[in-house]
Amino acid sequence: MVSSDSKNQNEDVFKEIFKRGSRTYFNSSIFFPKSVRRDVFILYGFVRVADDFVDVVPQKKEEFLSFCESYRTALSGEKVDDIIIDSFVDLMRRKDFDPQWVEDFLYAMELDLTKKNYNRLEETLEYIHGSAEVIGLFMAKILDLPKESYFAAERLGRAMQYINFIRDIKEDIKYGRRYLPLFDFNLNSLKKEETVQKKAEFKKFINTQIDYYFKWQQEAESGFKYIPKRYLIPIKTASDMYNWTALKIKDNPFIIYEEKVKPSKIKIFTNVLKNTFWSGVKANE
């Protein structure tokens, strides 16, 4: 039997990984009830560690492949003495995750080792399915939502990932990547030296991408009716913060070259209070 001290230490590991990786997700997720919050931390610990292997210069290909092998070993029933993997596989079994969702996620992460540019929206959406839509499905399982919610859960993952792509254009250039297709625009790249020479075209490009986001976000919000009120506060807060990010970039597309647009902790917590009042329940820490 695992002691309560050991459980708390393990939760601190997941918490630190999550906190380091995503301010908006983390500061929203702490308002889930404690039991749900721990499962969310385990999920994001797993996906963040995998992502960190490929989102670094130079990339850690061998470590990533070893991580994948260890996951599959743990899935077969063997302990691999890796708290991140063993805890995730335990969560996977408890919440009945579809193993294909995990494979789709790992496939998307592996694409980051080889694929640099996405020239058609279909290619981008294939990547997003593994990197984000399945995360929405994992969350739906953690929250025990009905299958009717799964489409909206995927759309929420898609929408949030797309804003990340827009927000992180400058960072992805550093990695030699471009996730956003340029096929309908008079742009050869998204490097600042080109976009400042084609300001109107770049603004049109960004506005089109943000229109995609809001279309998918609207589809995602249609599924909020399936989420119990005690779980909706952190999800709606994260959703609101992504809407805020989208509007801030839409107002000034060139801000992406100046800063990484993220809401402050105060803005997130203020929004939590607003959503708590809106939902008629108190956030349970």
PATI-894714 format. One record per residue (C-alpha): residue in three letters; x, y, z; residue number from 0. Coordinates in steps of 0.02 Angstrom, whole numbers. Layout:
<pts>
{aa->Ala | east->X | north->Y | up->Z | i->NUM} .
...
</pts>
This chain:
<pts>
{aa->Met | east->0 | north->0 | up->0 | i->0} .
{aa->Val | east->65 | north->173 | up->-46 | i->1} .
{aa->Ser | east->79 | north->290 | up->103 | i->2} .
{aa->Ser | east->-7 | north->459 | up->104 | i->3} .
{aa->Asp | east->164 | north->543 | up->116 | i->4} .
{aa->Ser | east->220 | north->451 | up->-40 | i->5} .
{aa->Lys | east->61 | north->501 | up->-131 | i->6} .
{aa->Asn | east->87 | north->683 | up->-84 | i->7} .
{aa->Gln | east->268 | north->677 | up->-142 | i->8} .
{aa->Asn | east->214 | north->600 | up->-307 | i->9} .
{aa->Glu | east->79 | north->733 | up->-330 | i->10} .
{aa->Asp | east->211 | north->867 | up->-301 | i->11} .
{aa->Val | east->313 | north->794 | up->-444 | i->12} .
{aa->Phe | east->165 | north->801 | up->-565 | i->13} .
{aa->Lys | east->115 | north->972 | up->-501 | i->14} .
{aa->Glu | east->287 | north->1046 | up->-533 | i->15} .
{aa->Ile | east->296 | north->974 | up->-710 | i->16} .
{aa->Phe | east->124 | north->1041 | up->-751 | i->17} .
{aa->Lys | east->156 | north->1211 | up->-672 | i->18} .
{aa->Arg | east->317 | north->1230 | up->-771 | i->19} .
{aa->Gly | east->233 | north->1184 | up->-935 | i->20} .
{aa->Ser | east->71 | north->1283 | up->-941 | i->21} .
{aa->Arg | east->19 | north->1433 | up->-838 | i->22} .
{aa->Thr | east->-160 | north->1441 | up->-901 | i->23} .
{aa->Tyr | east->-198 | north->1255 | up->-888 | i->24} .
{aa->Phe | east->-113 | north->1239 | up->-718 | i->25} .
{aa->Asn | east->-190 | north->1391 | up->-635 | i->26} .
{aa->Ser | east->-361 | north->1339 | up->-699 | i->27} .
{aa->Ser | east->-343 | north->1154 | up->-653 | i->28} .
{aa->Ile | east->-304 | north->1186 | up->-469 | i->29} .
{aa->Phe | east->-489 | north->1225 | up->-449 | i->30} .
{aa->Phe | east->-542 | north->1047 | up->-488 | i->31} .
{aa->Pro | east->-592 | north->941 | up->-337 | i->32} .
{aa->Lys | east->-438 | north->859 | up->-260 | i->33} .
{aa->Ser | east->-466 | north->684 | up->-329 | i->34} .
{aa->Val | east->-492 | north->748 | up->-506 | i->35} .
{aa->Arg | east->-349 | north->871 | up->-490 | i->36} .
{aa->Arg | east->-226 | north->731 | up->-452 | i->37} .
{aa->Asp | east->-280 | north->634 | up->-607 | i->38} .
{aa->Val | east->-264 | north->790 | up->-714 | i->39} .
{aa->Phe | east->-89 | north->818 | up->-646 | i->40} .
{aa->Ile | east->-42 | north->638 | up->-690 | i->41} .
{aa->Leu | east->-108 | north->658 | up->-867 | i->42} .
{aa->Tyr | east->-16 | north->820 | up->-899 | i->43} .
{aa->Gly | east->142 | north->753 | up->-818 | i->44} .
{aa->Phe | east->145 | north->614 | up->-947 | i->45} .
{aa->Val | east->108 | north->722 | up->-1099 | i->46} .
{aa->Arg | east->225 | north->862 | up->-1044 | i->47} .
{aa->Val | east->373 | north->747 | up->-1016 | i->48} .
{aa->Ala | east->349 | north->668 | up->-1188 | i->49} .
{aa->Asp | east->332 | north->840 | up->-1268 | i->50} .
{aa->Asp | east->487 | north->906 | up->-1181 | i->51} .
{aa->Phe | east->595 | north->776 | up->-1268 | i->52} .
{aa->Val | east->550 | north->843 | up->-1440 | i->53} .
{aa->Asp | east->525 | north->1027 | up->-1396 | i->54} .
{aa->Val | east->706 | north->1066 | up->-1360 | i->55} .
{aa->Val | east->862 | north->1107 | up->-1458 | i->56} .
{aa->Pro | east->942 | north->986 | up->-1488 | i->57} .
{aa->Gln | east->799 | north->863 | up->-1482 | i->58} .
{aa->Lys | east->814 | north->711 | up->-1370 | i->59} .
{aa->Lys | east->764 | north->577 | up->-1494 | i->60} .
{aa->Glu | east->838 | north->429 | up->-1403 | i->61} .
{aa->Glu | east->761 | north->482 | up->-1238 | i->62} .
{aa->Phe | east->592 | north->502 | up->-1321 | i->63} .
{aa->Leu | east->600 | north->331 | up->-1403 | i->64} .
{aa->Ser | east->653 | north->255 | up->-1236 | i->65} .
{aa->Phe | east->505 | north->342 | up->-1153 | i->66} .
{aa->Cys | east->387 | north->265 | up->-1282 | i->67} .
{aa->Glu | east->463 | north->93 | up->-1257 | i->68} .
{aa->Ser | east->447 | north->108 | up->-1068 | i->69} .
{aa->Tyr | east->264 | north->159 | up->-1085 | i->70} .
{aa->Arg | east->226 | north->7 | up->-1192 | i->71} .
{aa->Thr | east->319 | north->-104 | up->-1069 | i->72} .
{aa->Ala | east->216 | north->-35 | up->-926 | i->73} .
{aa->Leu | east->57 | north->-58 | up->-1026 | i->74} .
{aa->Ser | east->100 | north->-242 | up->-1046 | i->75} .
{aa->Gly | east->94 | north->-259 | up->-856 | i->76} .
{aa->Glu | east->273 | north->-229 | up->-801 | i->77} .
{aa->Lys | east->324 | north->-93 | up->-681 | i->78} .
{aa->Val | east->458 | north->17 | up->-758 | i->79} .
{aa->Asp | east->503 | north->114 | up->-599 | i->80} .
{aa->Asp | east->459 | north->278 | up->-682 | i->81} .
{aa->Ile | east->332 | north->375 | up->-579 | i->82} .
{aa->Ile | east->270 | north->471 | up->-732 | i->83} .
{aa->Ile | east->238 | north->317 | up->-839 | i->84} .
{aa->Asp | east->179 | north->198 | up->-703 | i->85} .
{aa->Ser | east->56 | north->327 | up->-635 | i->86} .
{aa->Phe | east->-10 | north->365 | up->-809 | i->87} .
{aa->Val | east->-37 | north->182 | up->-851 | i->88} .
{aa->Asp | east->-128 | north->160 | up->-686 | i->89} .
{aa->Leu | east->-238 | north->311 | up->-729 | i->90} .
{aa->Met | east->-264 | north->241 | up->-903 | i->91} .
{aa->Arg | east->-332 | north->79 | up->-832 | i->92} .
{aa->Arg | east->-438 | north->161 | up->-698 | i->93} .
{aa->Lys | east->-520 | north->279 | up->-822 | i->94} .
{aa->Asp | east->-525 | north->159 | up->-970 | i->95} .
{aa->Phe | east->-425 | north->265 | up->-1092 | i->96} .
{aa->Asp | east->-423 | north->198 | up->-1269 | i->97} .
{aa->Pro | east->-242 | north->140 | up->-1300 | i->98} .
{aa->Gln | east->-256 | north->207 | up->-1478 | i->99} .
{aa->Trp | east->-274 | north->382 | up->-1409 | i->100} .
{aa->Val | east->-105 | north->364 | up->-1324 | i->101} .
{aa->Glu | east->-27 | north->296 | up->-1484 | i->102} .
{aa->Asp | east->-100 | north->444 | up->-1580 | i->103} .
{aa->Phe | east->-22 | north->561 | up->-1454 | i->104} .
{aa->Leu | east->150 | north->479 | up->-1464 | i->105} .
{aa->Tyr | east->139 | north->478 | up->-1654 | i->106} .
{aa->Ala | east->110 | north->667 | up->-1654 | i->107} .
{aa->Met | east->258 | north->693 | up->-1538 | i->108} .
{aa->Glu | east->366 | north->585 | up->-1652 | i->109} .
{aa->Leu | east->316 | north->692 | up->-1800 | i->110} .
{aa->Asp | east->404 | north->837 | up->-1714 | i->111} .
{aa->Leu | east->567 | north->741 | up->-1737 | i->112} .
{aa->Thr | east->550 | north->734 | up->-1926 | i->113} .
{aa->Lys | east->417 | north->851 | up->-1995 | i->114} .
{aa->Lys | east->452 | north->1038 | up->-1998 | i->115} .
{aa->Asn | east->322 | north->1121 | up->-2109 | i->116} .
{aa->Tyr | east->136 | north->1092 | up->-2128 | i->117} .
{aa->Asn | east->73 | north->1152 | up->-2296 | i->118} .
{aa->Arg | east->-108 | north->1095 | up->-2292 | i->119} .
{aa->Leu | east->-237 | north->1117 | up->-2154 | i->120} .
{aa->Glu | east->-274 | north->931 | up->-2162 | i->121} .
{aa->Glu | east->-93 | north->895 | up->-2112 | i->122} .
{aa->Thr | east->-104 | north->1016 | up->-1967 | i->123} .
{aa->Leu | east->-267 | north->940 | up->-1907 | i->124} .
{aa->Glu | east->-192 | north->766 | up->-1913 | i->125} .
{aa->Tyr | east->-53 | north->827 | up->-1799 | i->126} .
{aa->Ile | east->-178 | north->916 | up->-1686 | i->127} .
{aa->His | east->-281 | north->758 | up->-1667 | i->128} .
{aa->Gly | east->-135 | north->671 | up->-1581 | i->129} .
{aa->Ser | east->-62 | north->820 | up->-1492 | i->130} .
{aa->Ala | east->-222 | north->899 | up->-1425 | i->131} .
{aa->Glu | east->-389 | north->819 | up->-1472 | i->132} .
{aa->Val | east->-347 | north->658 | up->-1382 | i->133} .
{aa->Ile | east->-304 | north->763 | up->-1227 | i->134} .
{aa->Gly | east->-483 | north->823 | up->-1232 | i->135} .
{aa->Leu | east->-539 | north->642 | up->-1240 | i->136} .
{aa->Phe | east->-429 | north->595 | up->-1092 | i->137} .
{aa->Met | east->-506 | north->738 | up->-993 | i->138} .
{aa->Ala | east->-681 | north->682 | up->-1038 | i->139} .
{aa->Lys | east->-638 | north->509 | up->-970 | i->140} .
{aa->Ile | east->-561 | north->580 | up->-810 | i->141} .
{aa->Leu | east->-719 | north->681 | up->-780 | i->142} .
{aa->Asp | east->-832 | north->532 | up->-823 | i->143} .
{aa->Leu | east->-923 | north->631 | up->-957 | i->144} .
{aa->Pro | east->-1046 | north->546 | up->-1074 | i->145} .
{aa->Lys | east->-992 | north->495 | up->-1250 | i->146} .
{aa->Glu | east->-1102 | north->633 | up->-1318 | i->147} .
{aa->Ser | east->-973 | north->757 | up->-1253 | i->148} .
{aa->Tyr | east->-825 | north->682 | up->-1346 | i->149} .
{aa->Phe | east->-843 | north->785 | up->-1505 | i->150} .
{aa->Ala | east->-843 | north->946 | up->-1404 | i->151} .
{aa->Ala | east->-696 | north->885 | up->-1299 | i->152} .
{aa->Glu | east->-595 | north->856 | up->-1458 | i->153} .
{aa->Arg | east->-644 | north->1026 | up->-1526 | i->154} .
{aa->Leu | east->-588 | north->1112 | up->-1366 | i->155} .
{aa->Gly | east->-418 | north->1028 | up->-1380 | i->156} .
{aa->Arg | east->-408 | north->1077 | up->-1563 | i->157} .
{aa->Ala | east->-454 | north->1258 | up->-1532 | i->158} .
{aa->Met | east->-331 | north->1281 | up->-1389 | i->159} .
{aa->Gln | east->-190 | north->1200 | up->-1486 | i->160} .
{aa->Tyr | east->-223 | north->1313 | up->-1634 | i->161} .
{aa->Ile | east->-207 | north->1468 | up->-1527 | i->162} .
{aa->Asn | east->-44 | north->1398 | up->-1459 | i->163} .
{aa->Phe | east->19 | north->1382 | up->-1639 | i->164} .
{aa->Ile | east->-26 | north->1564 | up->-1673 | i->165} .
{aa->Arg | east->44 | north->1627 | up->-1508 | i->166} .
{aa->Asp | east->205 | north->1526 | up->-1528 | i->167} .
{aa->Ile | east->249 | north->1571 | up->-1708 | i->168} .
{aa->Lys | east->411 | north->1655 | up->-1654 | i->169} .
{aa->Glu | east->461 | north->1510 | up->-1542 | i->170} .
{aa->Asp | east->423 | north->1380 | up->-1676 | i->171} .
{aa->Ile | east->531 | north->1475 | up->-1801 | i->172} .
{aa->Lys | east->675 | north->1446 | up->-1679 | i->173} .
{aa->Tyr | east->639 | north->1259 | up->-1692 | i->174} .
{aa->Gly | east->628 | north->1271 | up->-1881 | i->175} .
{aa->Arg | east->442 | north->1229 | up->-1878 | i->176} .
{aa->Arg | east->285 | north->1299 | up->-1955 | i->177} .
{aa->Tyr | east->120 | north->1218 | up->-1909 | i->178} .
{aa->Leu | east->9 | north->1347 | up->-1995 | i->179} .
{aa->Pro | east->-15 | north->1324 | up->-2184 | i->180} .
{aa->Leu | east->22 | north->1472 | up->-2297 | i->181} .
{aa->Phe | east->-55 | north->1405 | up->-2458 | i->182} .
{aa->Asp | east->-190 | north->1542 | up->-2475 | i->183} .
{aa->Phe | east->-77 | north->1687 | up->-2432 | i->184} .
{aa->Asn | east->61 | north->1786 | up->-2515 | i->185} .
{aa->Leu | east->186 | north->1734 | up->-2382 | i->186} .
{aa->Asn | east->337 | north->1621 | up->-2400 | i->187} .
{aa->Ser | east->372 | north->1613 | up->-2214 | i->188} .
{aa->Leu | east->314 | north->1686 | up->-2049 | i->189} .
{aa->Lys | east->482 | north->1762 | up->-2006 | i->190} .
{aa->Lys | east->467 | north->1940 | up->-1946 | i->191} .
{aa->Glu | east->581 | north->2008 | up->-2081 | i->192} .
{aa->Glu | east->454 | north->1952 | up->-2211 | i->193} .
{aa->Thr | east->291 | north->1988 | up->-2120 | i->194} .
{aa->Val | east->340 | north->2169 | up->-2081 | i->195} .
{aa->Gln | east->360 | north->2193 | up->-2268 | i->196} .
{aa->Lys | east->187 | north->2118 | up->-2299 | i->197} .
{aa->Lys | east->88 | north->2187 | up->-2154 | i->198} .
{aa->Ala | east->-83 | north->2180 | up->-2235 | i->199} .
{aa->Glu | east->-58 | north->2001 | up->-2293 | i->200} .
{aa->Phe | east->5 | north->1948 | up->-2122 | i->201} .
{aa->Lys | east->-142 | north->2028 | up->-2033 | i->202} .
{aa->Lys | east->-260 | north->1940 | up->-2154 | i->203} .
{aa->Phe | east->-169 | north->1777 | up->-2119 | i->204} .
{aa->Ile | east->-182 | north->1795 | up->-1930 | i->205} .
{aa->Asn | east->-365 | north->1847 | up->-1937 | i->206} .
{aa->Thr | east->-405 | north->1693 | up->-2042 | i->207} .
{aa->Gln | east->-319 | north->1579 | up->-1916 | i->208} .
{aa->Ile | east->-411 | north->1660 | up->-1771 | i->209} .
{aa->Asp | east->-576 | north->1638 | up->-1864 | i->210} .
{aa->Tyr | east->-537 | north->1451 | up->-1870 | i->211} .
{aa->Tyr | east->-506 | north->1455 | up->-1684 | i->212} .
{aa->Phe | east->-671 | north->1539 | up->-1642 | i->213} .
{aa->Lys | east->-768 | north->1419 | up->-1755 | i->214} .
{aa->Trp | east->-694 | north->1269 | up->-1663 | i->215} .
{aa->Gln | east->-710 | north->1354 | up->-1495 | i->216} .
{aa->Gln | east->-896 | north->1383 | up->-1525 | i->217} .
{aa->Glu | east->-916 | north->1198 | up->-1566 | i->218} .
{aa->Ala | east->-822 | north->1155 | up->-1406 | i->219} .
{aa->Glu | east->-930 | north->1266 | up->-1297 | i->220} .
{aa->Ser | east->-1086 | north->1178 | up->-1362 | i->221} .
{aa->Gly | east->-1026 | north->1030 | up->-1256 | i->222} .
{aa->Phe | east->-1013 | north->1127 | up->-1092 | i->223} .
{aa->Lys | east->-1191 | north->1069 | up->-1053 | i->224} .
{aa->Tyr | east->-1122 | north->894 | up->-1022 | i->225} .
{aa->Ile | east->-999 | north->952 | up->-889 | i->226} .
{aa->Pro | east->-1054 | north->951 | up->-706 | i->227} .
{aa->Lys | east->-1046 | north->1124 | up->-628 | i->228} .
{aa->Arg | east->-909 | north->1076 | up->-504 | i->229} .
{aa->Tyr | east->-796 | north->1033 | up->-653 | i->230} .
{aa->Leu | east->-850 | north->1173 | up->-769 | i->231} .
{aa->Ile | east->-766 | north->1316 | up->-674 | i->232} .
{aa->Pro | east->-585 | north->1270 | up->-719 | i->233} .
{aa->Ile | east->-630 | north->1216 | up->-896 | i->234} .
{aa->Lys | east->-727 | north->1375 | up->-934 | i->235} .
{aa->Thr | east->-589 | north->1479 | up->-855 | i->236} .
{aa->Ala | east->-456 | north->1401 | up->-968 | i->237} .
{aa->Ser | east->-574 | north->1425 | up->-1116 | i->238} .
{aa->Asp | east->-603 | north->1608 | up->-1072 | i->239} .
{aa->Met | east->-417 | north->1638 | up->-1059 | i->240} .
{aa->Tyr | east->-386 | north->1565 | up->-1232 | i->241} .
{aa->Asn | east->-523 | north->1679 | up->-1299 | i->242} .
{aa->Trp | east->-433 | north->1825 | up->-1217 | i->243} .
{aa->Thr | east->-269 | north->1772 | up->-1297 | i->244} .
{aa->Ala | east->-351 | north->1759 | up->-1469 | i->245} .
{aa->Leu | east->-428 | north->1932 | up->-1457 | i->246} .
{aa->Lys | east->-266 | north->2010 | up->-1397 | i->247} .
{aa->Ile | east->-171 | north->1938 | up->-1546 | i->248} .
{aa->Lys | east->-311 | north->1986 | up->-1666 | i->249} .
{aa->Asp | east->-301 | north->2165 | up->-1603 | i->250} .
{aa->Asn | east->-112 | north->2170 | up->-1636 | i->251} .
{aa->Pro | east->-46 | north->2022 | up->-1737 | i->252} .
{aa->Phe | east->135 | north->2080 | up->-1724 | i->253} .
{aa->Ile | east->130 | north->2061 | up->-1535 | i->254} .
{aa->Ile | east->180 | north->1879 | up->-1561 | i->255} .
{aa->Tyr | east->355 | north->1938 | up->-1607 | i->256} .
{aa->Glu | east->367 | north->2045 | up->-1450 | i->257} .
{aa->Glu | east->303 | north->1931 | up->-1312 | i->258} .
{aa->Lys | east->223 | north->1764 | up->-1275 | i->259} .
{aa->Val | east->43 | north->1816 | up->-1250 | i->260} .
{aa->Lys | east->-20 | north->1738 | up->-1089 | i->261} .
{aa->Pro | east->-147 | north->1795 | up->-959 | i->262} .
{aa->Ser | east->-77 | north->1843 | up->-789 | i->263} .
{aa->Lys | east->-112 | north->1738 | up->-635 | i->264} .
{aa->Ile | east->-221 | north->1879 | up->-569 | i->265} .
{aa->Lys | east->-325 | north->1880 | up->-729 | i->266} .
{aa->Ile | east->-347 | north->1691 | up->-718 | i->267} .
{aa->Phe | east->-400 | north->1694 | up->-535 | i->268} .
{aa->Thr | east->-518 | north->1841 | up->-565 | i->269} .
{aa->Asn | east->-598 | north->1741 | up->-704 | i->270} .
{aa->Val | east->-614 | north->1591 | up->-587 | i->271} .
{aa->Leu | east->-712 | north->1700 | up->-466 | i->272} .
{aa->Lys | east->-823 | north->1762 | up->-606 | i->273} .
{aa->Asn | east->-857 | north->1586 | up->-666 | i->274} .
{aa->Thr | east->-888 | north->1526 | up->-488 | i->275} .
{aa->Phe | east->-1022 | north->1659 | up->-468 | i->276} .
{aa->Trp | east->-1088 | north->1620 | up->-642 | i->277} .
{aa->Ser | east->-1104 | north->1434 | up->-606 | i->278} .
{aa->Gly | east->-1183 | north->1457 | up->-436 | i->279} .
{aa->Val | east->-1059 | north->1341 | up->-350 | i->280} .
{aa->Lys | east->-900 | north->1368 | up->-252 | i->281} .
{aa->Ala | east->-732 | north->1313 | up->-323 | i->282} .
{aa->Asn | east->-675 | north->1163 | up->-221 | i->283} .
{aa->Glu | east->-490 | north->1160 | up->-184 | i->284} .
</pts>
